[in-house]
């Protein structure tokens, strides 16, 4: 029997803290609990809205898993105006929100994210065959596939083992992601290309990178800055999850960048 998907699926948002609204979007395979190590510090300065993207954590699956539909779904449930922060895949969603409703975004913060994740020609990124392998492996053993993806995210970091352990614990804090959300999220990473639209963004932008990131490599980071100027922070010994490996430094840099705007 096929699974029915609600026309108005529930979106799980944990709201804590005080101050300006800060929406935080996680990356592929994870959920809003990925930010837990930062909340004690950040909630002293901001009202945090920790979102489980549709089909992840405690949020129900969205029938239309295209980027505009995801952005519209989130906009309907979140504050009228806020700072939007997105990590990795969440950065694509946050960018789409800023493109569709710039009046709703006071500051766009992108963490280890790219307007185009897959490599082709002169654009550095994830090899297409890697994402295709993940799609195939998802059908066979999604738990092992998630673990492999987490390992790639931490690759190169001096604290890689601890980083992966932290990410696994946060993943297990909520329900397993929906298989369709996993495959659809991978499809977004494989197909979305927002490069030509970045010039349309006319709002404060801050970007945070890890110099050792294998998914958004250093070569891509410099190209992104050429497409759309922003305030960039690069952690020299971090990989794809700088907020995990360099939590206090990340929070200090984030508060500093947001305070300047």
URNORVEN-V135429 format. One record per run of one state. SS is the DSSP state (helix for helix, strand for strand, loop for the rest). FROM is the first residue (numbers start at 0). LEN is the number of residues. Records with the same first field share a line. If there is no record, write none. Layout:
SS=FROM-LEN  FROM-LEN
This chain:
loop=0-12  17-2  25-6  42-3  51-15  75-6  87-1  100-1  111-6  118-1  120-2  123-2  126-1  140-1  154-5  172-6  191-3  200-4  210-7  227-3  235-6  245-1  259-2
strand=12-5  19-6  45-6  81-6  104-7  117-1  119-1  122-1  125-1  204-6  230-5
helix=31-11  66-9  88-12  101-3  127-13  141-13  159-13  178-13  194-6  217-10  241-4  246-13
